[in-house]
């Protein structure tokens, strides 16, 4: 059995997006990607995450090779509820976490009900 897929195809990282109190967390699986291998930008309400994954060569004949190396890119539309100046990113254990802070003006405000 041999894997005949190209090693140079574009890779789209698996992602997960959740909303918590006042922020949205976007998590992308990026095993084997170094911090310096990631390029992020936001322009015209579009967040683009791009870069290159370089696989370490291993001696021997590959029977299956699902760990692809090559360029990766993912783009996400960011609406006006996100503050583009407060976007943060961190890479830990092969997972890139992008934190998108929701603007204060659009967050729901809890109203406390008083008695009397």
Secondary structure, 3 states (H helix, E strand, C coil): CCCCCCCCCCECCCEEEEEECCEEEEEEECCCCCHHHEEEEEECCEEEEEEEECCCCCCCCCCCCCCCCEEEEEEEECCCCECHHHCEEEEECCEEEEEEEECHHHCCCCCCCCCC
